Amino acid sequence: AQETETTSVQTQLSSKNLKKLQDYEVSLSKAFDVIRTEPVQEKRFEATTAFVPKLVEALKVPNSFYYNFDSLKNISVLRAPDNSFRIFSWLVVQQGRDQYDFTYKYYGAIQYNSGELKLTGLQDKSSRISRANARELDAENWYGVLYYDITQYTYKDTSYYMLFGWDGNNHRSDKKIADILFFRDDKPIFGSPVF
């Protein structure tokens, strides 16, 4: 299966672009290690601020949609079953009042399967969203989570994507999240009254 996947990537990417993406992946992996291991919170967020444009630069490589970024172990990259988009998500630890008081800030982006880069950044506003389970949210008001699975179904000619994610919540508890993603006027909408 791994060989077939590699062959598929190589047929979509020129050898020059494949090499570029492999180099970006090495650089991004090293940059993300700083985000994961840096003990000083301000430096973790500075490293994240520097990481995002590097990721965007990598995604600008033609046909980057077909490159899996397998070595970015702590970043979730999920591809929609219909191959129309993929969603990146990751987290950064936020320190509270003491070493045992912490939570997470989430980052995410949706890359669409298109000729040129089409990308929607996701803004984690979970700390400000009340009754998230009863609202539709957009990319600027995303209930940030680390996604681990995606499924798809169609209803009345609209594709809906069930996203499963993990929310670290705080040092006392975590949450499993199931959310619906669909597109209205080509913009991502999270949440739908299906439950």
C-alpha positions in Angstrom: 0.0 0.0 0.0 2.9 2.4 0.9 4.5 1.8 -2.5 1.2 2.5 -4.4 0.7 5.7 -2.4 4.3 6.8 -3.2 3.8 6.0 -6.9 0.5 8.0 -6.9 2.3 11.0 -5.3 5.1 10.8 -7.9 2.7 10.7 -10.8 1.0 13.9 -9.5 4.2 15.8 -8.7 7.2 16.5 -10.9 10.5 15.2 -9.4 11.5 18.8 -8.8 8.4 19.6 -6.9 8.5 16.3 -5.0 12.1 17.2 -3.9 11.0 20.7 -2.8 8.2 19.3 -0.7 10.5 16.7 0.9 12.9 19.6 1.8 10.0 21.7 3.2 8.8 18.7 5.2 12.2 18.3 6.9 12.3 22.0 7.7 8.7 22.0 9.0 9.3 18.9 11.1 12.3 20.5 12.8 10.4 23.8 13.3 7.4 21.8 14.8 9.8 20.0 17.3 10.5 23.5 18.8 6.7 24.1 19.2 6.3 20.7 21.0 9.4 20.9 23.2 10.0 24.5 24.0 9.4 25.1 27.8 8.8 28.8 27.5 5.3 29.6 26.4 6.1 32.9 24.6 8.8 31.0 22.5 6.3 28.2 21.7 3.9 30.8 20.2 6.7 32.7 18.4 7.7 29.3 16.9 4.1 28.7 15.8 3.9 32.2 14.3 7.0 31.4 12.3 5.8 27.9 11.4 2.5 28.9 9.7 4.0 30.9 6.8 6.5 28.1 6.2 3.7 25.6 5.9 1.8 28.0 3.5 5.0 28.4 1.4 5.2 24.6 1.1 1.6 24.3 0.1 2.2 26.8 -2.7 4.3 24.2 -4.5 2.2 23.0 -7.5 0.2 19.8 -6.7 1.2 19.9 -3.0 -2.3 18.6 -2.2 -1.0 15.1 -3.2 1.9 15.2 -0.8 1.1 13.6 2.5 3.6 15.2 4.9 4.0 11.9 6.7 6.9 13.0 9.0 4.9 15.8 10.6 3.9 13.3 13.3 2.2 15.8 15.7 0.1 17.5 13.0 -3.1 15.8 11.9 -3.6 15.9 8.1 -6.9 14.3 7.1 -8.1 14.0 3.5 -11.8 14.1 2.7 -13.1 10.8 1.4 -14.1 12.5 -1.9 -10.6 14.0 -2.1 -12.1 17.6 -2.4 -10.0 19.0 0.5 -7.8 18.1 3.4 -7.7 19.6 6.8 -4.6 20.3 8.9 -4.9 20.6 12.7 -2.4 20.9 15.6 -2.2 22.2 19.1 0.1 24.3 21.3 0.2 24.0 25.1 -0.9 27.1 27.0 0.3 27.5 30.5 -2.1 28.6 33.2 -1.4 30.0 36.7 0.9 27.1 37.7 2.6 24.1 36.2 -0.5 21.9 36.6 -2.8 24.4 35.1 -2.7 24.3 31.3 -4.9 24.1 28.3 -4.4 24.2 24.5 -4.7 26.6 21.6 -5.5 24.9 18.3 -4.5 25.8 14.8 -6.0 24.5 11.6 -6.4 25.1 7.8 -8.4 23.6 5.0 -6.5 23.0 1.7 -8.8 22.5 -1.3 -7.9 20.2 -4.2 -7.4 22.9 -6.8 -4.8 23.9 -9.4 -3.4 26.8 -7.4 -3.3 27.0 -3.7 -6.7 27.6 -2.1 -6.4 27.6 1.6 -8.8 28.6 4.5 -7.2 29.3 7.9 -9.2 28.3 11.0 -9.2 30.6 14.0 -9.6 28.9 17.3 -12.2 30.8 19.3 -13.4 27.9 21.5 -12.7 29.9 24.7 -15.2 32.5 23.6 -17.9 30.3 22.1 -20.9 29.5 24.3 -23.2 26.6 23.3 -21.0 25.5 20.5 -23.0 22.3 20.1 -26.1 24.4 19.1 -24.5 26.8 16.6 -23.1 27.0 13.1 -19.5 28.3 13.2 -17.3 29.6 10.4 -13.5 29.6 9.8 -13.1 32.8 11.8 -15.0 31.3 14.7 -13.8 27.7 14.8 -14.2 25.4 17.9 -10.5 24.3 17.8 -9.7 20.6 18.1 -7.1 18.1 16.9 -8.9 16.0 14.3 -8.3 12.3 14.0 -10.9 10.9 11.6 -13.3 12.1 8.9 -16.2 10.4 7.1 -18.6 11.7 4.4 -22.3 11.4 3.5 -24.6 13.2 1.1 -28.0 14.6 1.9 -30.2 16.5 -0.6 -27.2 17.0 -3.0 -25.0 18.4 -0.3 -21.9 16.7 1.0 -21.4 16.6 4.7 -18.2 15.6 6.5 -18.3 14.2 10.0 -15.2 15.2 11.8 -14.0 13.5 14.9 -11.5 15.3 17.2 -9.9 15.6 20.5 -10.0 18.7 22.7 -7.5 18.7 25.6 -9.9 21.1 27.5 -7.8 21.5 30.6 -5.5 19.6 33.0 -8.5 17.8 34.6 -10.4 16.6 31.6 -10.4 16.2 27.9 -13.3 15.9 25.4 -14.0 13.9 22.2 -15.7 16.0 19.6 -18.0 15.0 16.7 -18.7 17.9 14.4 -20.3 18.3 10.9 -18.5 20.3 8.2 -20.2 21.4 5.0 -19.6 24.2 2.5 -22.0 27.1 1.9 -21.0 29.4 -1.0 -17.6 27.6 -1.0 -17.0 28.6 2.6 -16.6 26.0 5.4 -19.4 25.8 8.0 -19.0 23.8 11.2 -22.1 22.4 12.9 -25.5 21.3 11.6 -28.6 20.2 13.5 -28.3 16.5 12.6 -28.0 15.0 16.1 
